[in-house]
């Protein structure tokens, strides 16, 4: 049961909570984890940036994603959980779409993710990427709530 757990991470507090939950589950079930970080479209900035400035921003987004993955890989390996990672580009698509694609390609048996991340406009209950994942996932999804959501209850 749940031998392949896909964990999207973006460095947010909630994504880190999801990662911690996935790590505990993987240890208990002797499962493997695949971490993914999705680099989305560059933000629209006014006035428009020069091509060189856009490239610098793109490089920073990729560097940040690699750093987030590296830190999570290091933490997972320290617990003895089998783990690998992917940096996925989502230019022209939403992060949630790329997570679902990765779940099918790997193939994952469970997706564990936070209800809110750093992307998009926050919805009332969960982030738009998390909602997309929940609605379109071919496998079970474990949603880990944002700290502020837990404190309100």
C-alpha positions as CSV (number, residue, x, y, z in Angstrom):
1,X,0.0,0.0,0.0
2,X,1.4,3.4,-1.1
3,X,4.8,2.3,-2.0
4,X,5.4,5.3,-4.3
5,X,4.5,8.7,-2.8
6,X,4.7,11.9,-4.9
7,X,5.3,15.1,-2.9
8,X,5.1,18.5,-4.6
9,X,7.2,21.1,-2.7
10,X,7.6,24.8,-3.2
11,X,9.4,25.9,0.0
12,X,6.2,27.1,1.7
13,X,5.3,26.2,5.3
14,X,2.4,24.2,4.2
15,X,4.4,22.3,1.5
16,X,7.0,21.5,4.2
17,X,4.2,20.2,6.5
18,X,3.1,18.0,3.6
19,X,6.6,16.8,3.1
20,X,7.0,15.9,6.8
21,X,3.7,14.0,6.7
22,X,4.9,12.1,3.6
23,X,8.2,11.4,5.1
24,X,6.6,9.9,8.3
25,X,4.2,7.8,6.1
26,X,7.1,6.6,3.9
27,X,9.1,5.5,6.9
28,X,6.2,3.6,8.4
29,X,5.3,1.9,5.1
30,X,8.9,1.5,3.8
31,X,7.8,3.5,0.8
32,X,9.8,5.7,-1.6
33,X,9.2,9.3,-2.2
34,X,9.5,11.4,-5.4
35,X,9.8,15.1,-4.7
36,X,8.9,17.6,-7.4
37,X,9.3,21.3,-7.7
38,X,7.4,23.0,-10.5
39,X,8.8,26.2,-12.0
40,X,5.8,28.1,-13.4
41,X,5.5,31.0,-15.8
42,X,7.5,34.1,-15.0
43,X,5.4,36.8,-13.4
44,X,4.2,39.7,-15.6
45,X,6.1,42.8,-14.5
46,X,5.4,46.3,-15.5
47,X,7.4,47.9,-17.0
48,X,8.6,44.9,-19.0
49,X,12.0,43.5,-18.1
50,X,14.8,43.4,-20.6
51,X,15.6,39.9,-22.0
52,X,18.8,39.8,-19.8
53,X,16.7,40.7,-16.7
54,X,14.1,38.0,-17.6
55,X,16.9,35.4,-18.0
56,X,18.3,36.4,-14.6
57,X,14.9,36.0,-13.0
58,X,14.4,32.7,-14.7
59,X,17.8,31.5,-13.5
60,X,16.9,32.6,-10.0
61,X,13.6,30.6,-10.1
62,X,15.4,27.5,-11.2
63,X,18.2,28.0,-8.6
64,X,15.6,28.4,-5.9
65,X,13.8,25.2,-7.0
66,X,17.0,23.3,-7.0
67,X,17.8,24.5,-3.5
68,X,14.4,23.6,-2.2
69,X,14.8,20.1,-3.7
70,X,18.3,19.7,-2.4
71,X,17.3,20.6,1.2
72,X,14.3,18.1,1.1
73,X,16.4,15.4,-0.5
74,X,19.0,15.8,2.3
75,X,16.3,15.6,5.0
76,X,14.7,12.5,3.5
77,X,18.0,10.7,3.0
78,X,18.9,11.4,6.7
79,X,15.8,9.4,7.7
80,X,16.7,6.5,5.5
81,X,13.7,6.9,3.1
82,X,14.4,6.1,-0.5
83,X,13.9,9.4,-2.4
84,X,14.5,11.1,-5.7
85,X,13.5,14.4,-7.2
86,X,12.5,16.2,-10.3
87,X,12.5,19.9,-11.3
88,X,9.6,20.3,-13.6
89,X,8.9,23.3,-15.9
90,X,5.3,24.4,-16.3
91,X,5.7,27.2,-18.7
92,X,2.2,27.6,-20.3
93,X,0.5,25.3,-17.7
94,X,-0.5,25.3,-14.1
95,X,1.7,23.6,-11.5
96,X,-1.2,21.3,-10.6
97,X,-1.3,20.0,-14.2
98,X,2.4,19.1,-14.0
99,X,1.9,17.3,-10.7
100,X,-0.9,15.2,-12.2
101,X,1.3,14.4,-15.2
102,X,4.2,13.4,-13.0
103,X,1.9,11.2,-10.9
104,X,1.0,9.3,-14.0
105,X,4.5,9.1,-15.5
106,X,6.2,7.8,-12.4
107,X,3.6,6.2,-11.5
108,X,2.6,7.4,-8.0
109,X,0.3,5.5,-5.7
110,X,-0.4,8.5,-3.5
111,X,0.1,12.3,-3.7
112,X,0.8,14.2,-0.5
113,X,0.6,18.0,-0.7
114,X,-0.1,21.1,1.3
115,X,-3.4,22.9,0.8
116,X,-1.7,26.2,0.1
117,X,1.6,27.0,-1.5
118,X,3.3,30.1,-2.8
119,X,1.5,30.2,-6.1
120,X,-1.7,31.6,-7.4
121,X,-4.6,33.4,-5.7
122,X,-5.6,31.7,-2.5
123,X,-9.1,30.1,-2.6
124,X,-11.4,29.9,0.4
125,X,-10.4,26.4,1.5
126,X,-7.3,25.5,-0.4
127,X,-4.9,26.8,-3.1
128,X,-5.8,26.5,-6.7
129,X,-3.0,24.0,-7.5
130,X,-4.0,21.8,-4.6
131,X,-7.7,21.9,-5.7
132,X,-6.7,21.0,-9.2
133,X,-4.6,18.0,-7.9
134,X,-7.5,16.9,-5.7
135,X,-10.0,17.1,-8.5
136,X,-7.9,15.4,-11.3
137,X,-5.6,13.0,-9.5
138,X,-5.7,9.4,-10.7
139,X,-4.5,8.2,-7.3
140,X,-5.5,9.0,-3.7
141,X,-4.4,12.5,-2.4
142,X,-3.5,13.4,1.2
143,X,-4.0,17.1,1.8
144,X,-2.1,18.7,4.7
145,X,-3.7,21.8,5.9
146,X,-2.0,25.2,6.3
147,X,-1.0,26.1,9.9
148,X,-3.4,29.1,9.9
149,X,-6.3,26.8,8.9
150,X,-5.6,24.5,11.8
151,X,-5.4,27.4,14.2
152,X,-8.9,28.7,13.2
153,X,-10.7,25.4,14.0
